[in-house]
Amino acid sequence: MANNEKFQWDAIYDVAVLGFGGAGATAARFAADQGAKVLLVDSASEGHEGGNTRYSGQMVGAGTDYERLKNYHQHLAAPLKPDHEAFTALIEGMANMGDYFRKYLDVEPVSMKKLLAGTPSTAYVTEYPELPDADSYDDYLVHEGVDDAALWKILRQKVLERSEKIDIWYASPAKHLIQDGITKTVIGVQIERDHILRNIKVKNGVVLATGGFENNKEMIQTFLQAPYLSPIGSLYNKGDGIKMLEEVNAQLWNMRSFESLGQFHGLSLRQKEGLRSTYALNVFWQESFMGSVIVVGDDGTRYFNEAEMNRHGHIYNHGDWAVPLNQNRPYMIFDQRKYDELENEPENSFKVPGYLDKAIKADTLVELAKKIDKKPENLQMTVTEFDFMAQQGKDYAFHRDPKTLRAFSAEGPYYAIALRQNMLNTQGGGRRNGHAQVLNPDGQPIPHLYEAGELGAPFVNKYTTGGNVADCLISGKIAGENAATIKQDLPISGGLNLNEEVINNNFNSTSDEDKQQYSVGKNQYLGFSNQGMGDGVVVRTTVDNEGKIKNVEILKQTESDDYGLKAVKELPKKMIAENTYDVDAISGASQTSRAIKEAVKDSLSKIK
């Protein structure tokens, strides 16, 4: 919003960072290291901040050979051309990611390529081995583990260590940028704090790091031509940054670029709208595409090769790889033999629990088609054609590996499971240059406005694992440092003297980060763990005079709202019943289970 009226500032900061995810945490940290007083805000409540970084696999795109990395990424972008400045900054950062880990994260990087050597999972690192210099690419981890929020916890801790320079406001969404009406300099931001819009003066720079629009149905329809896509990551990415960019006449780019992940090309069990997809990171579940099983789209026919390797939703399409046309109501179709195979499959890290619980059963394909609202003639024809191709050992339609083909049983029953197209993240946002400055339609920087992370990321076509997280670290650092640079160009126009420090003395701008104190009574002990998906688990364990567990209270937890909460509710009961912290983990919530068990173990260790 442009404003030439004199009004009251509620607080003044050197830098404001909008969004407390991987990019925002990085920008705030590096701005503080430049001496800036930083305000870091997020629309999520405490414990649910972190953006998509929190829910990611924690892999960071990297390499050591700049020229080969550059060539690989140019081929990933082809036939499109990435922006030279932003692209160069990204590749330079990736080529130096090892030093970044050591210097700024205080860890020795763990190479995914080396860790997975000799296993099929190496395809997760080198997603496009067909392209030149694909072997130059690696993914770095902060330890030998994935999908555990380990990197996010480090990034968050780096912010907390700078609490004297960084104020954090949770549940405080940024609503509008405040822009000088004549010079177009961004000189502040309006933030909704306790349901009141607060005017925050920002002296040197505002960093937009609010993520994409994965949870905004209107934007999904406008830019991606789909009614709804199931989010994998944060539920708080609602396109707020794009709205603010449009208000200040920023140039937008990459608005049609998005990534997916999940079973097959990017599907998961169909959930109600507004819920996160489950098990979307289980991308190598081989049993799901072996044998008498297919996936059909809205008209009851096949639309892709079910056995093709998942490449963040991109599938082969006549010489290139693209995210397929999103189907509104895809279904997995299979026979009794396949049902039995799925039911009896041994436990493994890629198996998705609960799939068969959602199965719809029918004695005939015609009856099944009616139950799932597909044209019976289409589904019958599709299975008949698939059976013929399986018998021939040749998938003439989509070239599925012959070893995965098997004709359906001639007799029922048959089954269908409702799926939904997943959305990992969008890439669209403001066009940025190599200094993380947001550009206007003429290609000129909008003064004092910066951008980092998935909002306006420089990925234009094909994508490979860890690219966005790497960009969060790279663009976050660039944006934070440049935003913190002291500016001497604050405008004085239209009666709005921005050098006046007009402050609302009735507003308390104190950081939300505080040190909570927990009380204990007789035979009560506190325990702590940082092993979960959230920001930490605190428990209070009560024992009797013989040391037997009588109660386990979880005082603090910020685990996920699905399987994580199931562990929070059920594990304490099991521990009390079995009188031990060492109980079986809750299926689908191994990370949360580990954190609770460790916290209770820690509490019991304090019994004298």
C-alpha positions as CSV (number, residue, x, y, z in Angstrom):
1,M,0.0,0.0,0.0
2,A,1.3,3.4,-0.9
3,N,0.8,6.1,1.8
4,N,1.6,9.8,1.9
5,E,-0.4,10.5,5.1
6,K,1.3,11.0,8.4
7,F,0.3,8.3,10.8
8,Q,1.5,6.7,14.0
9,W,4.2,4.0,13.9
10,D,3.7,1.3,16.5
11,A,7.4,0.1,16.4
12,I,10.6,0.8,14.5
13,Y,13.1,-1.9,13.3
14,D,16.1,-1.8,11.0
15,V,14.9,-4.9,9.1
16,A,11.6,-6.8,9.0
17,V,11.5,-10.4,7.8
18,L,8.1,-11.7,6.9
19,G,7.9,-15.5,7.3
20,F,9.8,-17.7,9.8
21,G,10.7,-20.7,7.6
22,G,14.0,-21.7,6.3
23,A,14.5,-18.6,4.2
24,G,13.1,-16.2,6.8
25,A,15.2,-17.7,9.7
26,T,18.3,-17.4,7.5
27,A,17.6,-13.9,6.5
28,A,16.9,-12.8,10.1
29,R,20.0,-14.4,11.4
30,F,22.3,-12.8,8.8
31,A,20.6,-9.4,9.1
32,A,21.2,-9.6,12.9
33,D,24.9,-10.5,12.3
34,Q,25.2,-7.2,10.3
35,G,24.1,-5.4,13.4
36,A,20.4,-4.8,12.5
37,K,17.6,-4.9,14.9
38,V,15.2,-7.4,13.3
39,L,11.5,-8.2,13.5
40,L,10.7,-11.7,12.4
41,V,7.0,-12.5,12.0
42,D,5.0,-15.6,11.0
43,S,1.3,-16.2,10.5
44,A,1.7,-19.6,12.3
45,S,1.3,-20.0,16.0
46,E,4.4,-20.9,18.0
47,G,5.5,-24.4,17.3
48,H,4.0,-24.4,13.9
49,E,6.3,-22.0,12.2
50,G,9.0,-23.3,9.9
51,G,7.2,-23.2,6.6
52,N,7.9,-26.0,4.2
53,T,11.5,-26.4,5.4
54,R,10.2,-27.9,8.6
55,Y,8.3,-30.6,6.7
56,S,10.9,-31.2,4.0
57,G,13.3,-34.2,3.8
58,Q,16.0,-31.8,5.1
59,M,18.2,-32.3,2.0
60,V,20.1,-29.4,0.6
61,G,21.2,-29.2,-3.0
62,A,24.9,-29.0,-3.4
63,G,28.0,-29.9,-5.4
64,T,31.6,-28.8,-5.8
65,D,32.1,-28.1,-9.5
66,Y,30.5,-24.8,-10.4
67,E,30.6,-25.2,-14.2
68,R,29.2,-28.8,-14.2
69,L,26.4,-27.8,-11.7
70,K,25.6,-24.9,-13.9
71,N,25.4,-27.1,-17.0
72,Y,23.1,-29.6,-15.2
73,H,20.8,-26.9,-14.0
74,Q,20.6,-25.2,-17.4
75,H,19.5,-28.6,-18.8
76,L,16.9,-28.9,-16.0
77,A,15.5,-25.5,-17.0
78,A,15.6,-26.2,-20.8
79,P,13.9,-25.4,-23.0
80,L,13.2,-22.4,-20.8
81,K,16.0,-20.0,-19.7
82,P,16.5,-19.1,-16.0
83,D,17.3,-15.5,-15.0
84,H,21.0,-15.1,-15.3
85,E,21.6,-13.2,-12.0
86,A,19.4,-15.2,-9.8
87,F,20.5,-18.4,-11.4
88,T,24.2,-17.6,-11.0
89,A,23.7,-16.7,-7.3
90,L,22.0,-20.1,-6.8
91,I,24.7,-22.2,-8.5
92,E,27.5,-20.3,-6.8
93,G,25.8,-21.0,-3.4
94,M,25.3,-24.7,-4.2
95,A,29.0,-25.1,-5.3
96,N,30.1,-23.7,-1.9
97,M,27.5,-25.4,0.2
98,G,30.1,-27.5,2.0
99,D,31.7,-24.4,3.4
100,Y,28.3,-22.9,4.2
101,F,27.5,-26.0,6.4
102,R,30.8,-25.8,8.3
103,K,30.9,-22.0,8.7
104,Y,27.3,-21.2,9.4
105,L,25.6,-24.4,10.5
106,D,28.5,-25.7,12.5
107,V,28.2,-29.2,11.1
108,E,30.2,-31.4,8.6
109,P,27.9,-32.1,5.6
110,V,26.8,-35.7,5.1
111,S,26.7,-36.6,1.4
112,M,23.4,-38.3,0.4
113,K,25.1,-39.6,-2.7
114,K,27.7,-41.5,-0.6
115,L,25.2,-42.5,2.1
116,L,22.9,-44.1,-0.5
117,A,25.6,-45.5,-2.8
118,G,24.6,-48.8,-4.3
119,T,20.9,-48.5,-3.4
120,P,17.9,-47.7,-5.6
121,S,17.4,-44.6,-3.5
122,T,20.3,-42.8,-5.2
123,A,17.7,-41.9,-7.8
124,Y,16.3,-39.5,-5.2
125,V,19.6,-37.5,-5.5
126,T,20.2,-37.8,-9.3
127,E,16.7,-37.4,-10.5
128,Y,17.6,-36.8,-14.1
129,P,20.6,-39.1,-14.9
130,E,19.9,-38.6,-18.6
131,L,21.0,-35.0,-18.5
132,P,24.6,-33.9,-18.9
133,D,26.6,-33.5,-15.7
134,A,23.8,-34.9,-13.5
135,D,26.5,-36.7,-11.5
136,S,27.9,-33.3,-10.3
137,Y,24.8,-32.9,-8.1
138,D,24.6,-34.1,-4.5
139,D,22.3,-33.4,-1.5
140,Y,23.8,-32.6,1.9
141,L,22.4,-33.5,5.3
142,V,23.2,-32.1,8.7
143,H,23.4,-35.7,10.0
144,E,22.7,-39.2,8.8
145,G,18.9,-38.8,8.8
146,V,16.1,-37.5,6.7
147,D,12.5,-36.3,7.3
148,D,13.2,-35.3,10.9
149,A,13.3,-31.5,10.8
150,A,17.0,-31.6,11.9
151,L,18.1,-28.8,9.6
152,W,15.1,-26.7,10.5
153,K,16.0,-27.0,14.2
154,I,19.5,-25.7,13.6
155,L,18.1,-22.8,11.6
156,R,15.6,-22.0,14.3
157,Q,18.3,-22.2,17.0
158,K,20.5,-19.8,15.2
159,V,17.7,-17.3,15.4
160,L,17.1,-17.9,19.1
161,E,20.8,-17.5,19.8
162,R,20.4,-13.9,18.5
163,S,17.4,-13.0,20.7
164,E,18.9,-9.7,21.7
165,K,18.8,-8.6,18.0
166,I,15.7,-10.5,16.8
167,D,12.2,-10.1,18.0
168,I,9.8,-12.9,17.0
169,W,6.1,-12.5,16.6
170,Y,4.0,-15.7,16.1
171,A,0.4,-15.7,14.8
172,S,1.1,-12.3,13.4
173,P,0.6,-12.3,9.6
174,A,2.0,-9.5,7.5
175,K,-0.9,-7.9,5.6
176,H,0.5,-4.9,3.6
177,L,3.8,-3.3,2.7
178,I,3.9,0.4,3.3
179,Q,5.4,2.2,0.3
180,D,6.2,5.8,-0.2
181,G,3.8,7.1,-2.8
182,I,6.3,9.1,-4.8
183,T,9.6,7.2,-4.6
184,K,8.0,3.7,-4.2
185,T,10.5,2.9,-1.4
186,V,9.2,0.3,1.0
187,I,9.4,2.0,4.3
188,G,7.3,-0.3,6.5
189,V,4.8,-3.1,6.9
190,Q,1.4,-3.6,8.4
191,I,1.2,-6.7,10.6
192,E,-1.9,-8.1,12.2
193,R,-1.0,-8.5,15.9
194,D,-3.6,-9.7,18.3
195,H,-6.3,-8.9,15.7
196,I,-5.1,-5.3,15.3
197,L,-3.2,-3.9,12.3
198,R,0.1,-2.5,13.5
199,N,2.2,-0.1,11.5
200,I,5.9,-1.1,11.7
201,K,8.5,1.4,10.4
202,V,11.4,-0.4,8.7
203,K,14.5,1.7,8.1
204,N,16.7,-0.5,5.9
205,G,14.8,-3.4,4.3
206,V,11.8,-5.7,4.3
207,V,12.4,-9.4,3.3
208,L,9.5,-11.3,1.9
209,A,9.9,-15.0,2.8
210,T,6.3,-16.1,3.1
211,G,6.5,-19.1,0.9
212,G,4.1,-20.0,-1.9
213,F,0.3,-20.4,-2.4
214,E,-0.1,-24.1,-1.8
215,N,-3.1,-23.4,0.5
216,N,-4.9,-20.8,-1.6
217,K,-7.5,-22.4,-3.8
218,E,-8.2,-19.2,-5.7
219,M,-4.5,-18.8,-6.7
220,I,-4.2,-22.5,-7.5
221,Q,-7.2,-22.1,-9.9
222,T,-5.8,-18.8,-11.4
223,F,-2.2,-19.9,-11.9
224,L,-2.3,-23.7,-12.1
225,Q,-5.8,-24.3,-13.5
226,A,-6.7,-26.9,-10.9
227,P,-9.5,-26.7,-8.3
228,Y,-7.5,-28.1,-5.4
229,L,-4.1,-29.8,-4.8
230,S,-3.4,-31.5,-1.5
231,P,-0.6,-29.7,0.4
232,I,2.4,-31.7,1.7
233,G,4.1,-29.0,3.7
234,S,3.0,-26.1,5.8
235,L,-0.7,-25.2,5.9
236,Y,0.1,-21.5,6.4
237,N,1.5,-20.9,2.9
238,K,-1.5,-19.0,1.5
239,G,0.0,-16.6,-1.1
240,D,0.2,-13.7,1.3
241,G,3.5,-12.6,-0.2
242,I,2.1,-12.6,-3.7
243,K,-0.7,-10.3,-2.6
244,M,1.8,-7.9,-1.1
245,L,4.0,-8.0,-4.2
246,E,1.0,-7.2,-6.4
247,E,0.1,-4.2,-4.2
248,V,3.6,-2.6,-4.8
249,N,3.5,-3.4,-8.5
250,A,6.3,-6.0,-8.4
251,Q,7.0,-8.1,-11.5
252,L,5.9,-11.7,-11.0
253,W,7.5,-14.8,-12.4
254,N,7.4,-18.6,-12.4
255,M,3.8,-18.6,-11.4
256,R,2.9,-21.8,-13.2
257,S,5.9,-23.7,-11.8
258,F,5.2,-26.1,-9.0
259,E,6.4,-29.4,-7.6
260,S,4.7,-32.5,-6.4
261,L,5.7,-35.7,-4.5
262,G,4.1,-38.9,-3.3
263,Q,3.2,-42.3,-4.5
264,F,3.3,-42.8,-8.3
265,H,3.9,-39.4,-9.9
266,G,2.7,-37.4,-6.9
267,L,-0.4,-38.8,-5.4
268,S,-1.5,-39.7,-1.8
269,L,-4.6,-41.1,-0.1
270,R,-7.4,-38.6,-0.7
271,Q,-7.8,-36.4,2.4
272,K,-10.4,-33.8,3.2
273,E,-9.5,-30.4,1.9
274,G,-7.4,-28.4,4.4
275,L,-5.4,-31.4,5.7
276,R,-1.8,-32.2,4.9
277,S,-1.1,-35.2,2.6
278,T,0.1,-38.3,4.4
279,Y,3.2,-40.2,3.6
280,A,4.0,-38.1,0.6
281,L,7.7,-38.7,1.1
282,N,7.2,-42.5,0.6
283,V,8.1,-42.3,-3.0
284,F,9.7,-45.7,-3.6
285,W,6.9,-48.0,-2.6
286,Q,7.5,-50.6,-5.3
287,E,4.6,-52.9,-4.2
288,S,2.2,-50.2,-5.2
289,F,2.9,-50.4,-8.9
290,M,3.9,-54.1,-9.3
291,G,1.4,-56.5,-10.9
292,S,-2.3,-56.2,-11.5
293,V,-2.7,-52.5,-10.5
294,I,-3.3,-49.3,-12.4
295,V,-4.3,-45.7,-11.7
296,V,-7.1,-44.1,-13.6
297,G,-8.1,-40.4,-14.0
298,D,-11.4,-38.7,-14.1
299,D,-12.8,-40.6,-17.0
300,G,-11.8,-44.0,-15.8
301,T,-8.8,-44.4,-18.1
302,R,-5.0,-44.6,-17.4
303,Y,-3.1,-41.4,-17.9
304,F,0.6,-42.2,-17.0
305,N,3.1,-44.9,-16.4
306,E,2.5,-46.1,-12.9
307,A,6.0,-47.5,-12.5
308,E,7.9,-44.4,-13.6
309,M,10.3,-43.0,-11.1
310,N,8.9,-40.1,-9.1
311,R,10.7,-36.9,-10.1
312,H,8.9,-34.4,-7.9
313,G,5.7,-34.9,-9.9
314,H,7.3,-34.6,-13.3
315,I,6.7,-37.5,-15.7
316,Y,8.1,-38.2,-19.2
317,N,6.2,-36.5,-21.9
318,H,7.5,-36.8,-25.5
319,G,11.1,-35.9,-24.8
320,D,10.7,-33.7,-21.7
321,W,9.3,-34.2,-18.2
322,A,6.3,-32.2,-17.0
323,V,3.8,-32.2,-14.1
324,P,0.8,-34.0,-15.7
325,L,-2.6,-32.5,-16.0
326,N,-4.1,-32.7,-12.5
327,Q,-6.9,-35.2,-12.2
328,N,-9.6,-34.2,-9.8
329,R,-10.6,-37.8,-8.8
330,P,-7.8,-40.3,-9.6
331,Y,-8.2,-43.9,-8.3
332,M,-5.9,-46.8,-7.8
333,I,-7.6,-49.9,-9.2
334,F,-6.5,-53.5,-8.4
335,D,-7.7,-57.1,-8.0
336,Q,-7.9,-59.5,-5.1
337,R,-4.4,-60.9,-5.8
338,K,-2.9,-57.5,-5.5
339,Y,-4.9,-56.8,-2.4
340,D,-3.4,-59.8,-0.8
341,E,0.1,-58.8,-1.8
342,L,-0.3,-55.4,-0.3
343,E,-1.9,-56.8,2.9
344,N,0.9,-59.3,3.4
345,E,3.8,-57.0,2.4
346,P,6.5,-57.0,5.2
347,E,7.0,-53.7,7.0
348,N,9.5,-51.4,5.3
349,S,10.3,-47.7,5.2
350,F,8.4,-47.1,2.0
351,K,5.2,-49.0,2.7
352,V,2.3,-46.6,3.4
353,P,0.2,-47.7,6.4
354,G,-3.6,-47.6,6.2
355,Y,-3.9,-47.8,2.4
356,L,-6.2,-50.8,2.3
357,D,-8.4,-49.3,5.0
358,K,-9.6,-46.9,2.3
359,A,-10.3,-49.6,-0.3
360,I,-13.7,-49.7,-2.0
361,K,-14.8,-53.3,-2.9
362,A,-17.0,-54.6,-5.7
363,D,-17.6,-57.9,-7.3
364,T,-17.3,-56.6,-10.9
365,L,-15.5,-53.8,-12.6
366,V,-18.9,-52.4,-13.7
367,E,-20.1,-52.3,-10.2
368,L,-16.8,-50.8,-9.0
369,A,-17.0,-48.0,-11.7
370,K,-20.4,-47.1,-10.5
371,K,-19.3,-46.9,-6.9
372,I,-16.4,-44.5,-7.8
373,D,-18.4,-42.5,-10.3
374,K,-16.5,-43.5,-13.4
375,K,-18.0,-44.6,-16.8
376,P,-18.3,-48.4,-16.5
377,E,-17.4,-48.9,-20.2
378,N,-14.2,-46.8,-19.8
379,L,-13.0,-48.7,-16.8
380,Q,-13.8,-52.1,-18.3
381,M,-12.1,-51.2,-21.6
382,T,-9.0,-49.9,-19.7
383,V,-8.6,-53.1,-17.7
384,T,-9.1,-55.2,-20.8
385,E,-6.5,-53.2,-22.7
386,F,-4.1,-53.4,-19.7
387,D,-4.6,-57.2,-19.5
388,F,-3.8,-57.6,-23.2
389,M,-0.6,-55.5,-22.9
390,A,0.4,-57.5,-19.8
391,Q,0.0,-60.7,-21.7
392,Q,2.0,-59.3,-24.6
393,G,4.7,-58.0,-22.2
394,K,4.5,-54.6,-23.7
395,D,2.7,-51.5,-22.5
396,Y,1.9,-49.8,-25.8
397,A,0.2,-46.9,-24.1
398,F,2.7,-45.6,-21.5
399,H,5.7,-48.0,-21.8
400,R,5.5,-49.4,-18.3
401,D,8.3,-51.8,-17.4
402,P,7.2,-55.3,-18.6
403,K,8.4,-56.8,-15.2
404,T,5.7,-54.8,-13.5
405,L,2.8,-55.9,-15.7
406,R,0.3,-58.6,-14.7
407,A,-3.2,-59.1,-16.0
408,F,-6.1,-58.7,-13.7
409,S,-7.9,-61.8,-12.4
410,A,-10.8,-62.8,-14.5
411,E,-13.1,-63.0,-11.5
412,G,-13.7,-60.3,-8.8
413,P,-13.6,-58.9,-6.3
414,Y,-11.9,-55.7,-7.4
415,Y,-10.8,-52.7,-5.4
416,A,-10.4,-48.9,-5.8
417,I,-8.7,-46.4,-3.5
418,A,-9.3,-42.7,-3.9
419,L,-6.2,-40.6,-4.4
420,R,-5.5,-36.9,-4.7
421,Q,-2.8,-34.9,-6.6
422,N,-0.3,-33.5,-4.1
423,M,1.3,-30.1,-4.0
424,L,4.8,-29.9,-2.6
425,N,5.4,-26.2,-3.3
426,T,5.0,-23.4,-5.8
427,Q,7.9,-21.5,-7.2
428,G,6.1,-18.3,-8.2
429,G,6.6,-14.8,-6.7
430,G,8.4,-11.6,-7.3
431,R,11.2,-11.5,-9.9
432,R,14.4,-11.1,-8.0
433,N,18.0,-10.2,-9.0
434,G,21.2,-11.7,-7.8
435,H,21.1,-9.4,-4.7
436,A,17.7,-10.7,-3.8
437,Q,16.1,-7.4,-4.6
438,V,12.5,-7.5,-5.9
439,L,12.1,-5.9,-9.4
440,N,9.3,-3.8,-10.8
441,P,7.9,-4.4,-14.3
442,D,10.7,-2.3,-15.8
443,G,13.3,-4.6,-14.3
444,Q,14.4,-2.0,-11.7
445,P,14.7,-2.8,-7.9
446,I,11.8,-1.7,-5.7
447,P,13.8,0.2,-3.0
448,H,14.3,-1.6,0.3
449,L,12.3,-4.7,-0.8
450,Y,14.0,-8.2,-0.8
451,E,12.8,-11.7,-1.3
452,A,14.0,-15.2,-0.3
453,G,13.0,-18.8,-0.5
454,E,10.1,-20.5,-2.4
455,L,8.4,-17.1,-2.9
456,G,9.9,-16.2,-6.3
457,A,12.4,-19.1,-6.5
458,P,14.5,-19.4,-9.7
459,F,13.3,-22.9,-10.7
460,V,11.5,-22.6,-14.0
461,N,11.0,-26.2,-15.3
462,K,12.4,-29.5,-14.1
463,Y,13.4,-29.7,-10.4
464,T,15.6,-31.9,-8.4
465,T,15.7,-32.8,-4.7
466,G,17.0,-30.2,-2.3
467,G,17.0,-27.3,-4.7
468,N,14.5,-25.2,-2.8
469,V,16.1,-25.8,0.6
470,A,19.4,-24.8,-0.9
471,D,17.8,-21.6,-2.3
472,C,16.4,-20.8,1.2
473,L,19.9,-20.9,2.7
474,I,21.5,-19.0,-0.2
475,S,18.8,-16.3,-1.0
476,G,18.1,-16.0,2.7
477,K,21.7,-15.0,3.5
478,I,21.9,-12.6,0.5
479,A,18.5,-11.0,1.3
480,G,19.3,-10.7,5.0
481,E,22.7,-9.1,4.6
482,N,21.5,-6.7,1.9
483,A,18.4,-5.7,3.8
484,A,20.5,-4.9,6.8
485,T,22.8,-2.5,4.9
486,I,22.2,1.0,6.3
487,K,20.3,3.1,3.8
488,Q,20.6,6.8,3.5
489,D,17.7,7.2,1.1
490,L,14.7,7.4,3.3
491,P,12.2,9.7,1.6
492,I,10.5,12.7,2.9
493,S,7.4,13.4,0.8
494,G,3.8,14.4,1.1
495,G,4.1,15.3,4.7
496,L,5.2,11.9,5.8
497,N,8.6,12.5,7.5
498,L,10.0,9.0,7.9
499,N,12.9,10.2,9.9
500,E,10.5,11.1,12.7
501,E,10.3,8.4,15.3
502,V,6.6,8.6,16.0
503,I,5.9,5.7,18.4
504,N,2.7,4.3,19.9
505,N,3.8,4.0,23.6
506,N,0.7,1.9,24.4
507,F,1.9,-1.0,22.2
508,N,4.3,-3.7,23.5
509,S,6.4,-5.1,20.7
510,T,8.3,-7.6,22.9
511,S,9.3,-10.9,21.3
512,D,7.1,-13.9,21.8
513,E,10.1,-16.0,22.7
514,D,10.2,-16.5,26.4
515,K,11.6,-19.0,28.8
516,Q,8.7,-21.0,30.1
517,Q,9.0,-22.3,33.6
518,Y,7.4,-25.6,34.6
519,S,6.6,-26.5,38.2
520,V,7.1,-29.9,39.8
521,G,5.7,-31.4,43.0
522,K,6.6,-34.4,45.1
523,N,7.8,-37.4,43.0
524,Q,7.5,-35.3,39.8
525,Y,10.4,-34.9,37.3
526,L,10.7,-32.9,34.1
527,G,12.1,-34.4,30.9
528,F,13.1,-32.8,27.6
529,S,13.8,-34.0,24.0
530,N,14.5,-32.3,20.8
531,Q,14.1,-35.4,18.6
532,G,10.5,-34.8,17.3
533,M,9.3,-32.9,14.3
534,G,8.4,-29.9,16.3
535,D,10.4,-27.5,18.4
536,G,10.8,-29.8,21.4
537,V,8.9,-32.0,23.8
538,V,8.6,-31.3,27.6
539,V,7.1,-33.9,29.9
540,R,6.4,-34.1,33.6
541,T,6.5,-37.7,34.9
542,T,5.0,-38.6,38.3
543,V,6.1,-41.7,40.1
544,D,5.1,-43.4,43.3
545,N,7.5,-44.0,46.2
546,E,8.8,-47.2,44.5
547,G,9.5,-45.4,41.3
548,K,6.6,-46.8,39.4
549,I,5.2,-44.5,36.7
550,K,1.8,-43.1,37.7
551,N,1.4,-40.3,35.2
552,V,3.0,-38.8,32.1
553,E,2.0,-35.2,31.2
554,I,3.1,-33.7,28.0
555,L,3.6,-30.0,28.9
556,K,4.8,-28.8,25.6
557,Q,4.8,-30.3,22.1
558,T,4.4,-28.9,18.6
559,E,4.2,-32.1,16.6
560,S,2.1,-32.5,13.5
561,D,-1.7,-32.5,13.7
562,D,-2.1,-35.9,12.2
563,Y,-0.1,-38.9,13.3
564,G,2.1,-36.9,15.7
565,L,-0.9,-36.1,17.9
566,K,-1.9,-39.7,17.9
567,A,1.4,-40.5,19.6
568,V,0.9,-37.6,22.0
569,K,-2.4,-39.1,23.1
570,E,-1.6,-42.8,23.2
571,L,2.1,-43.1,24.3
572,P,1.7,-41.8,27.8
573,K,-1.1,-44.3,28.4
574,K,1.1,-47.2,27.2
575,M,4.0,-46.0,29.4
576,I,1.8,-45.9,32.5
577,A,0.3,-49.3,31.7
578,E,3.7,-51.0,31.0
579,N,5.6,-48.9,33.6
580,T,8.4,-48.1,31.1
581,Y,9.3,-45.4,28.7
582,D,10.5,-48.1,26.2
583,V,7.2,-48.9,24.6
584,D,6.4,-49.6,20.9
585,A,6.2,-46.5,18.7
586,I,2.9,-45.4,17.2
587,S,2.7,-46.4,13.5
588,G,3.3,-43.5,11.3
589,A,4.6,-41.3,14.1
590,S,8.1,-42.8,14.7
591,Q,9.8,-39.4,15.1
592,T,7.2,-38.1,17.6
593,S,7.3,-41.4,19.5
594,R,11.1,-41.2,19.7
595,A,10.9,-37.7,21.1
596,I,8.3,-38.6,23.8
597,K,10.2,-41.7,24.8
598,E,13.4,-39.8,25.1
599,A,11.8,-37.0,27.2
600,V,10.3,-39.5,29.6
601,K,13.6,-41.4,29.8
602,D,15.2,-38.1,30.6
603,S,12.7,-37.4,33.4
604,L,13.2,-40.8,34.9
605,S,17.0,-40.4,34.9
606,K,16.6,-37.6,37.4
607,I,15.1,-39.8,40.1
608,K,17.7,-40.0,42.9
